[in-house]
């Protein structure tokens, strides 16, 4: 149990992550926080198809680099739909395009508390 237990209960989170172990770990973290996980989706084309089909998500956690492709076009689709976004990356934020600076970002590796903080920050800022 964390100080965040209950605060994220029932939130549907779209997870886009191409590394299977990282995706499974994030899925377990989100479930521990009471979230409903949408995905995880491991390919950008599949994630884009889900979003275009109006997937029900209250927030999204997007790996910045999915299969060698930048996630920012998908982030733009989600932002157009008003879905709060948290970026996840193993790199520092210097590689983020200016338009996405200031968005909540998870530095890999992350903890349950990191995920909860960034999700709450994204939802509050939406």
KANOR-V607731 format. One record per pair of residues at least 12 apart in sequence whose C-alpha atoms are under 10 Angstrom apart, sorted by the first residue. I is the first residue (numbers start at 1). J is the second residue. Records with the same first field share a line. If there is no record, write none. Layout:
BEGIN
I=J, J
END
This chain:
BEGIN
1=32, 33, 112
2=32, 33, 112, 113, 116
3=33, 113, 116
4=33, 34, 112, 113, 115, 116, 117, 120
5=32, 33, 34, 113, 116
6=32, 33, 34, 35
7=33, 34, 35, 116, 120
8=30, 31, 32, 33, 34, 35, 36, 116, 119, 120, 123
9=30, 31, 32, 33, 34, 35, 36
10=31, 33, 34, 35, 36, 37, 58
11=30, 31, 33, 34, 35, 36, 37, 57, 58, 59, 119, 123
12=30, 34, 35, 36, 37, 38, 56, 57, 58, 59, 60
13=27, 30, 31, 35, 36, 37, 38, 39, 40, 56, 57, 58, 59, 60, 61, 83, 84, 85, 119
14=27, 36, 37, 38, 39, 40, 41, 47, 50, 51, 55, 56, 57, 58, 59, 60, 61, 62, 83, 85
15=27, 30, 37, 38, 39, 40, 41, 42, 47, 57, 59, 60, 61, 62, 63, 86
16=38, 39, 40, 41, 42, 43, 44, 46, 47, 60, 61, 62, 63, 64, 65, 66, 71, 74, 87, 88
17=39, 40, 41, 42, 43, 44, 47, 61, 62, 63, 64, 65, 66, 67, 71, 88, 89
18=40, 41, 42, 43, 44, 62, 63, 65, 66, 67, 68
19=42, 63, 66, 67
20=40, 41, 42
22=63, 108, 109
23=39, 40, 41, 42, 63
24=40
25=110, 111, 112
26=40, 61, 110, 111, 112, 115
27=39, 40
28=112
29=110, 111, 112, 113, 115, 116
30=112, 115, 116, 119
32=112
33=112, 113, 115, 116
35=58
36=57, 58
37=57, 59, 60
38=50, 55, 56, 57, 58, 59, 60
40=61, 62
41=62, 66
42=63, 66, 67
43=66, 67, 69, 71
44=62, 65, 66, 67, 69, 70, 71, 73, 74
45=74
47=62, 71, 74
48=71, 73, 74, 75, 77, 78
49=74
51=74, 75, 77, 78, 81
52=74, 77, 78, 81
54=78, 81
56=83
57=78, 82, 83, 84
58=82, 83, 84, 85, 123
59=78, 79, 82, 83, 84, 85, 86, 119, 120, 122, 123, 126
60=75, 78, 79, 83, 84, 85, 86, 87, 119, 122, 123
61=75, 84, 85, 86, 87, 88, 104, 105, 106, 115, 118, 119, 122
62=74, 75, 85, 86, 87, 88, 89, 105, 106
63=86, 87, 88, 89, 90, 105, 106, 108
64=86, 87, 88, 89, 90, 91, 95, 96, 105
65=87, 88, 89, 90, 91
70=96
71=87
72=87, 96, 97, 99, 100
75=87, 100
76=99, 100
79=126
82=126
83=122, 123, 126
84=103, 104, 119, 120, 121, 122, 123, 124, 125, 126
85=100, 103, 104, 105, 118, 119, 121, 122, 123, 125, 126
86=103, 104, 105, 106, 115, 118, 119, 120, 121, 122, 123
87=100, 103, 104, 105, 106, 107, 118, 119, 122
88=104, 105, 106, 107, 108, 109, 110, 115, 118
89=105, 106, 107, 108, 109, 110
90=106, 107, 108, 109, 110
91=106, 107, 108
92=105, 106, 107, 108
93=105, 106, 107
103=118, 121, 122, 125
104=117, 118, 119, 120, 121, 122, 123, 125
105=118, 119, 121, 122
106=118, 119
END
